Structures are given as C-alpha cells and as structure tokens.
Amino acid sequence: MAGEFRIGSHKVHRIEEWQGGFAPPEALFAEYEASAFGGHVSAFEPDFLRDGLIYGYLQSWLIDTGEETVLVDTGAGNGKSRPGIPIFGDLESDFLTRLGEAGFAPEDIDKVFCTHLHIDHVGWNTQLVDGEWKPTFPNALYFFPDLDEQAWNPDKEIYPSLGGAAVNANVFEDSVAPVIASGQARLIESGHSIADGMTAFASPGHTPGHMVLQVEADGDVALFTGDILHHPMQVLRPDWNSVYCEDRATAAATRRKVLEQAADQHARIVPAHFGAPHSVFVERDGDGFRPIYR
Ligand SMILES: [Zn+2]
C-alpha cells in the first residue's frame, strides 16, 4: 500500500482503515488564523485539504524488522459504539483484510504500541467475539503509556476534567481494559525499550501520557509521532494545536521539541493521520519548520 518506507533494513507497511474529509480547518485548529492558513491552501490540496475540509486518514504502521513485527496505533476498530464522535462509531472497515494484503495475519503481530489511548488509536486492539471484546492480536504484547492508562481509566480519575472525555466515551472499556484483563498489556514509562532500537519517549500535551516511538536501524531514524501533528500546517506553525489537545501549552512545546529533534537527526516523522505520502521530513525555516516529502 502507498506510504511504505524503510528504516534501514526494517520494512514499514501502512495499513489504512479510513480516509476522508474530517472537518473545516477552523474546527480542527484551536489557534486557526485564516490569513496564515490561506497562503498554503493550494499546496495542501488535494492530499491534505479537499472541498474546504482537512483531509485525513486513520492508519496503522506495521514495522517488520525481519525478526519481529510491531504495530503502531490501531485506528478506530469495527462495531464500536461512539456516541461522542459518530463518524468513527459502528465502522465496518476491511482493516484486517488490508493487514492480510500486506502479508500479515493477526496471529503474526508480536507487539502493539499505542501512542496514546484516544478512540482512533486503540480501536483494533480488540474485536467482538461471541459478544465479548477480545484482543485482536492473540500473540502480541501491547504497550500502553502508563500515564494515559491513569488518565483514561474511569476507575482512577487522576484527571477528572479531561476535555476529550465525551469523545472518548466507551473507549477504555471496550479497547483497553479487555487487553489489560487478558494479561497481554504492559504499562510503560518514558525511556522504555519495546524492541531492539525502539524506544518510547514521553511527549505530553495532546494527552497526559502521549508517547513518541523512536525507531533506529542501520543509521536511519523514524519518529512515530501519533497525534503530535495532525496536519502539515503544524510543521509550519508548531504553536497551532488541534482542538483535541488536552494541555495546549504543553502540546505546543512538545511539538516544537519533536520537530527540532527530527530536523537535527534527519529523522522521518510518521504521524497517525497525514495524507499522502503519509510521512514527512522537516527542515528548520526561520522560527518554524518546512515539510519535505520524499
Ligand atoms: Zn488521533
């Protein structure tokens, strides 16, 4: 599927779940300014903007090292009740067929890493079997940020005032708790190595526990950045948050730090929702950054 790339000898597959116009830019960006966005409209069309709507994807990334397979983020999933965001509720997508087309059965996945525990990053963690939510990947260890488990577990209420609580209704219960109950989950802290050359780092702001997965192989570096960036406009303007970022000042500081790291290391940034070509390199440009697609 389009969007594949390599990190050294590792092969990375893109497994698409959904694509479409998501929202007008003024509804996605908390700090939207028409005058700043307007100059980029023709550059964003059609891959990142169509018919006045931000164009985006739900997609998972599958890293195949030849030794093991690591699936990064798991979309929205099928058949899930999502009263807070109906566009991603009761989906019946052919995600698992596309995984098969890439050459993998659910049994082949060794590890699953969720950058954070939002609705569109944990859905395929589970599927409905005989009326119960069961882990989709029976042989996988699942890695979840410990701080996000604390944030979203309704029994813990560490952050009782999360703005995304309504959008994330049911998500912990049907897509996270069953994996923990199965014994397949590991709750991790910043600096945790999930595989050889793959380290998860705290990247807070979008959610309290959001993590970036840094993958190094044969001198190449890729940063799987989840929702640090939803759109290339945020490369140009790192101070622009999505309306789903819980702590906007922290999210903006994290975004700038990740962009600086990517520029300095010539690392490929691999977000969860970017349009084609679905990942991006960046260079410093004055106070901000410039996206480079290759
Ligand atoms: Zn997301």
Boltz pocket constraint, residues with backbone or C-beta under 6 A from the ligand:
constraints:
  - pocket:
      binder: B
      contacts: [[A, 118], [A, 120], [A, 121], [A, 226], [A, 227], [A, 272], [A, 273]]
      max_distance: 6.0
